[in-house]
Amino acid sequence: MFRLRLRARARRTGKVTMARLAVLAIVVATASTATVQRSYVNDGTAPVMDTFTATALTAPGGTAATHPGGTAATAGTADTGLTFTVVPVRRPSLTIAKTHAGTFVQGQDGVYTITVGDATTAAAPTNGTTVTVHDVLPAGLRADRITGRGWRCTPATLTCTRGDVLPAGHHYPPVTLKVGISCNARARVTNTATVTGGGDPATRTATDTTTIRHHGHDRDGRHDGCDRHDH
């Protein structure tokens, strides 16, 4: 039996590459070992499945041997070639987007929408562990309500969680955050939201820069929370 141990690193896109410059090949029949040098390994391409052709320098006197999932290899004075398949480990890759509509106005309400997805079909589904969305409001904005279908939201911390599996290339229902805009809010603010969990080791971040219009002196013809500042 010809056993070949390789350490490979797989990414969601691009080539599968060797994690080290040398890997160990063990020829069990002769109890000898050989090093597969980096130059002897041919990288394949494909994010889902990759094929390597590795050549190990083996001791003479061996007989024909096979490796599960690989081609027959014969040990002898010449190099021994073995072709086998490596399946990269895929992970979920969460995405987060944060948007709002129109221009906010001092003294009125505004709405943000937060959408969480799982990248593309090249990623893996989430693994059923908790996915957490957290929003951080800038000064001048006050959270009135945060909701989302299937989400468990805590208004006090502006946090929403869920644990259902999200298939690759899909999105969860959006989270809606309604805010009140203070009378002294700055003309331009940035709202930030993050998402973590689901098997994705990274923290993903989205920002939304928002323009806030000054209330004015009742020229909008509306009575709102800033009217008392106009007199």
Sequence and secondary structure as in RCSB ss.txt:
>XXXX:A:sequence
MFRLRLRARARRTGKVTMARLAVLAIVVATASTATVQRSYVNDGTAPVMDTFTATALTAPGGTAATHPGGTAATA
GTADTGLTFTVVPVRRPSLTIAKTHAGTFVQGQDGVYTITVGDATTAAAPTNGTTVTVHDVLPAGLRADRITGRG
WRCTPATLTCTRGDVLPAGHHYPPVTLKVGISCNARARVTNTATVTGGGDPATRTATDTTTIRHHGHDRDGRHDG
CDRHDH
>XXXX:A:secstr
 EEE   EE  SSSB EESSSEEEEEEGGGTEEEEEEGGGEE  B SS EEEEEEE   TT  EE  TTS  EE 
SSS EEEEEEE       EEEEEEE S EETTSEEEEEEEEEE  TTS    SS EEEEEE  TTEEEEEEE TT
 EEETTTTEEEE S   TT B   EEEEEEE TT  SEEEEEEEEEETTEEEEEEEEEEEEEE   SSTT    T
TGGGG 
